[in-house]
Amino acid sequence: MKIKNTADGSTWFCCPSCGRKLFKVMQRTQCRDFPAWCRGCKREIIVNIDGKAIFAADAPCAPQAGAS
């Protein structure tokens, strides 16, 4: 799991596979079992956020590149 802090002070959750920015995280952001889709590597990541604590896991049913 990657988190980027930008020069303007904003915090971004990044794809754990390719590092692409997925969404902005505020101090009060909360979500549970959020399916984040990465357009860079075509993977789905299930995200749980409780304030600044962020937990991510690859979705078991996420389509993989080249899978038929």
Residue pairs with C-beta under 8 A, 6 or more apart in sequence:
1 13
1 16
1 54
1 55
1 56
2 13
2 14
2 15
2 16
2 19
3 11
3 12
3 13
3 14
3 25
3 54
4 11
4 12
4 14
4 21
5 11
5 12
6 12
10 24
11 24
11 25
11 26
11 52
12 21
12 22
12 23
12 24
12 25
13 21
13 22
13 23
13 24
13 25
13 36
13 47
13 49
13 54
13 56
14 20
14 21
14 22
15 22
15 36
15 38
15 40
15 41
15 43
15 45
16 45
16 56
16 58
17 38
17 41
17 43
18 38
18 40
18 41
20 38
20 39
20 40
20 41
22 36
22 38
22 45
23 36
25 49
25 52
25 54
27 51
27 52
28 51
29 49
29 51
30 49
30 50
30 51
31 47
31 48
31 49
32 48
33 46
33 48
34 46
34 47
34 48
34 49
35 44
35 45
35 46
35 47
35 59
36 44
36 45
36 46
36 47
36 56
37 43
37 44
37 45
38 44
38 45
41 65
42 63
42 65
43 58
43 59
43 62
43 64
44 58
44 59
44 62
44 63
45 56
45 57
45 58
45 59
45 62
46 56
46 57
46 58
46 59
47 54
47 55
47 56
48 54
48 55
48 56
49 55
